[in-house]
Amino acid sequence: MPSLDKKDLKQIKEVVDESIDERVPKIIDERVPGIVERVAEPYFTAIQENFNHIDERFDKIEKLILADHKRRIEKLETELKEVKELLAIK
C-alpha cells in the first residue's frame, strides 16, 4: 500500500476545502428540509411587524405636526386680519 506524503495530504485538503462550501448547504437541505424557512421566517415576520408599527407611529407624528401647523397658520391669519383692521381704522 502506498503511503501518503505531505503533497498528497495537501491536495486532499484542497479538494475537501473547495467542495465543502458547495456541500454544506446541500447536506443541510437533504437532512433538514425547510430548516432555513422555519427558523428565519418568524424573525422576518417580527421585523416586518416592527417596521409596520414604526410606520404607524410616524403617520401619527405627521398628523400631529400637520394639525399644529394648520392651527398656527389659522392663528396668524386671524392676527393679520386684526392688524389690517387696526391699520384701516387709523
Order of alpha helices (4+ residues) and beta strands (2+ residues): alpha-alpha
